[in-house]
Amino acid sequence: MPPSIETDPITNLLKAAKVIAVVGLSNDPLRPSHGVAAYMQSQGYRIIPVNPRIDSALGEQGYQSLLAVPEKIDIVDIFRRPEFVEEVVDQAIQLRVPAIWMQEEVIHEKAAEKARRAGIFVVMDRCILKEHRARFR
């Protein structure tokens, strides 16, 4: 039996969120970060690329870091290797972002625990596209 909306925090998060900052978003359509972000954008989310190597992706201006993003972020979606996660989490805590999503194979228990202690909802080692599709098909 699928979880009910009231008891499933991921469903609640995906319903409430409007702006997703994608850290490590590539402007290469063959990269998983690009495909996932394009899907989320097609589902009505505003995507903010965060990657110092690109100026833009998916028609949106890119930013060097989370701290450079000039608007409220609902979810920080992380497509970076685990050794880079803690810095991203520290920036998300500074910005008081309500949720951090670490994509599949992005696992950093210490950073996740730090975020939870700061009151941030954390999803780790799961694909936001797959979770969205499973709930909203």
Secondary structure, DSSP 8 states (H G I E B T S, - for coil): ----TTT-HHHHHHHH--EEEEET--S-TTSHHHHHHHHHHHTT-EEEEE-TT-SEETTEE-BSSGGG--S--SEEEE-S-GGGHHHHHHHHHHHT-SEEEE-TT---HHHHHHHHHTT-EEE-S--HHHHHHHHH-
